[in-house]
Amino acid sequence: MALLVVGSTGTLGRQIVRKALNEGFQVKCLVRSFRKGAFLKEWGAELIYGDLSIVESIPLALYGISAIIDCSTSRANDLHNIELIELKSKYILIESAIKANIKRYIFFSIFNSMNYKDIPLIALKLMIEYRLKISGLNYTIFHLPGFFQGLISQYALPILDKQFVWITSESSLISYINTQDVAKMAIHSLSIDQFNQNTLPLVGNKLWRSLDIINLCEQISGRRAQINTIPVYLLNFLKNCTKLFQWTWNISERLAFIEMLSRGYNTSAQMKEIIYILQIDKKELEELEVYLQEYFESIMKKLKELNCQILSNEKNVNQIEF
Ligand SMILES: NC(=O)c1ccc[n+]([C@@H]2O[C@H](COP(=O)([O-])OP(=O)(O)OC[C@H]3O[C@@H](n4cnc5c(N)ncnc54)[C@H](OP(=O)(O)O)[C@@H]3O)[C@@H](O)[C@H]2O)c1
């Protein structure tokens, strides 16, 4: 089966590509920069030029493809293109998939999206979900919570760097998941008919509050976090202010997303159906404790090596001077 991965350079996309290659799929990656996608080529994928903001480039990428996995989403620096990337280009991708008789189509949306229709980014996701549901394609929509990988810049790095960690006053419970686990299950789902025309949640096995994650990072790293709490009413105020200026639309979108998280995710919906269909044990999903432990250990090791290198360089310089 030849796969087209859209958004292959992203956090989730690259894991999808790696897993698919490991499983023996022929993988084509739609990229807008061959330089940026060079690592995917090194892994064994084929690069095809395509830019979601240049919609004419989309249909050409589908030649010889039998399944599409769309992991793309607009980047922070593409703020004026959000509607073009999240809606128009994805409509065209779906239309092209129908014409090309694509056998499987995977799309990633946000966990609990139905409850947040008033948030612009989620509203666009829901429109794509609806378009897929009436397309006649064999689609699977996975509803995802936050990723482990996003917690590094949000919590781990500021703690290591002695910067402020920002949290909202109404800290909600989120069942974060590793993108490697998402990739594993998404690729596995391609060969199982029960995923056809199905919408399912893909969540981690434990609920986390911001403060729990901060405590965990502190315990593992041995460093104290400097926490700044921002009240939700202030977030809303900022959101309304930033909406006045088009150039800050992206900030307002991001704040809306934080607001959505602060309203509380109800992650009580379990992955029972997926676990049952894939016949896996939920314990196979990576735990956040293990992920963060490995992250901090590798960072501390690198810092130690760097310190040793600096000390030995200083020693050499001193020897030269004397
Ligand atoms: N991150 C989360 O916590 C989270 C939570 C729930 C759901 N999701 C969903 O999961 C999916 C993957 O998210 P992610 O965090 O992995 O995304 P990401 O890291 O931000 O990656 C976005 C991908 O989209 C590509 N892209 C953006 N604009 C493009 C354009 N004009 N033309 C071609 N490609 C373009 C990017 O390519 P470039 O490298 O060229 O920019 C990149 O490969 C998305 O559907 C997202 O909504 C994410």
Ligand as a Chemical Component Dictionary entry (heavy atoms), coordinates in Angstrom:
data_LIG
# 
_chem_comp.id                   LIG 
_chem_comp.type                 NON-POLYMER 
_chem_comp.pdbx_formal_charge   0 
_chem_comp.three_letter_code    LIG 
# 
loop_
_chem_comp_atom.comp_id 
_chem_comp_atom.atom_id 
_chem_comp_atom.alt_atom_id 
_chem_comp_atom.type_symbol 
_chem_comp_atom.charge 
_chem_comp_atom.model_Cartn_x 
_chem_comp_atom.model_Cartn_y 
_chem_comp_atom.model_Cartn_z 
_chem_comp_atom.pdbx_ordinal 
LIG N1  N1  N 0  0.038  19.099 19.071 1  
LIG C1  C1  C 0  -0.968 18.662 19.819 2  
LIG O1  O1  O 0  -0.880 18.614 21.080 3  
LIG C2  C2  C 0  -2.256 18.193 19.156 4  
LIG C3  C3  C 0  -3.371 17.915 19.956 5  
LIG C4  C4  C 0  -4.539 17.433 19.350 6  
LIG C5  C5  C 0  -4.579 17.260 17.969 7  
LIG N2  N2  N 1  -3.486 17.570 17.209 8  
LIG C6  C6  C 0  -3.581 17.363 15.753 9  
LIG O2  O2  O 0  -2.597 16.412 15.354 10 
LIG C7  C7  C 0  -2.130 16.721 14.030 11 
LIG C8  C8  C 0  -0.609 16.853 14.060 12 
LIG O3  O3  O 0  -0.240 17.943 14.912 13 
LIG P1  P1  P 0  1.306  18.309 15.169 14 
LIG O4  O4  O 0  1.378  18.960 16.503 15 
LIG O5  O5  O -1 2.141  17.122 14.866 16 
LIG O6  O6  O 0  1.537  19.413 14.051 17 
LIG P2  P2  P 0  2.893  20.224 13.763 18 
LIG O7  O7  O 0  4.035  19.641 14.490 19 
LIG O8  O8  O 0  2.599  21.684 13.969 20 
LIG O9  O9  O 0  3.137  19.962 12.199 21 
LIG C9  C9  C 0  2.354  20.576 11.230 22 
LIG C10 C10 C 0  2.687  19.956 9.893  23 
LIG O10 O10 O 0  1.847  20.579 8.891  24 
LIG C11 C11 C 0  2.674  21.019 7.839  25 
LIG N3  N3  N 0  2.133  22.198 7.159  26 
LIG C12 C12 C 0  1.709  23.345 7.718  27 
LIG N4  N4  N 0  1.354  24.217 6.765  28 
LIG C13 C13 C 0  1.589  23.606 5.581  29 
LIG C14 C14 C 0  1.438  23.989 4.232  30 
LIG N5  N5  N 0  0.997  25.208 3.893  31 
LIG N6  N6  N 0  1.756  23.107 3.260  32 
LIG C15 C15 C 0  2.242  21.877 3.574  33 
LIG N7  N7  N 0  2.405  21.450 4.831  34 
LIG C16 C16 C 0  2.093  22.305 5.825  35 
LIG C17 C17 C 0  3.991  21.402 8.505  36 
LIG O11 O11 O 0  4.992  21.490 7.519  37 
LIG P3  P3  P 0  6.279  22.478 7.716  38 
LIG O12 O12 O 0  7.270  21.680 8.535  39 
LIG O13 O13 O 0  6.728  22.748 6.327  40 
LIG O14 O14 O 0  5.800  23.691 8.454  41 
LIG C18 C18 C 0  4.150  20.222 9.461  42 
LIG O15 O15 O 0  4.644  19.107 8.776  43 
LIG C19 C19 C 0  -2.848 18.011 13.626 44 
LIG O16 O16 O 0  -3.985 17.670 12.886 45 
LIG C20 C20 C 0  -3.258 18.628 14.952 46 
LIG O17 O17 O 0  -4.379 19.467 14.834 47 
LIG C21 C21 C 0  -2.332 18.025 17.764 48 
# 
loop_
_chem_comp_bond.comp_id 
_chem_comp_bond.atom_id_1 
_chem_comp_bond.atom_id_2 
_chem_comp_bond.value_order 
_chem_comp_bond.pdbx_ordinal 
LIG N1  C1  SING 1  
LIG C1  O1  DOUB 2  
LIG C1  C2  SING 3  
LIG C2  C3  SING 4  
LIG C2  C21 DOUB 5  
LIG C3  C4  DOUB 6  
LIG C4  C5  SING 7  
LIG C5  N2  DOUB 8  
LIG N2  C6  SING 9  
LIG N2  C21 SING 10 
LIG C6  O2  SING 11 
LIG C6  C20 SING 12 
LIG O2  C7  SING 13 
LIG C7  C8  SING 14 
LIG C7  C19 SING 15 
LIG C8  O3  SING 16 
LIG O3  P1  SING 17 
LIG P1  O4  DOUB 18 
LIG P1  O5  SING 19 
LIG P1  O6  SING 20 
LIG O6  P2  SING 21 
LIG P2  O7  DOUB 22 
LIG P2  O8  SING 23 
LIG P2  O9  SING 24 
LIG O9  C9  SING 25 
LIG C9  C10 SING 26 
LIG C10 O10 SING 27 
LIG C10 C18 SING 28 
LIG O10 C11 SING 29 
LIG C11 N3  SING 30 
LIG C11 C17 SING 31 
LIG N3  C12 SING 32 
LIG N3  C16 SING 33 
LIG C12 N4  DOUB 34 
LIG N4  C13 SING 35 
LIG C13 C14 SING 36 
LIG C13 C16 DOUB 37 
LIG C14 N5  SING 38 
LIG C14 N6  DOUB 39 
LIG N6  C15 SING 40 
LIG C15 N7  DOUB 41 
LIG N7  C16 SING 42 
LIG C17 O11 SING 43 
LIG C17 C18 SING 44 
LIG O11 P3  SING 45 
LIG P3  O12 DOUB 46 
LIG P3  O13 SING 47 
LIG P3  O14 SING 48 
LIG C18 O15 SING 49 
LIG C19 O16 SING 50 
LIG C19 C20 SING 51 
LIG C20 O17 SING 52 
# 
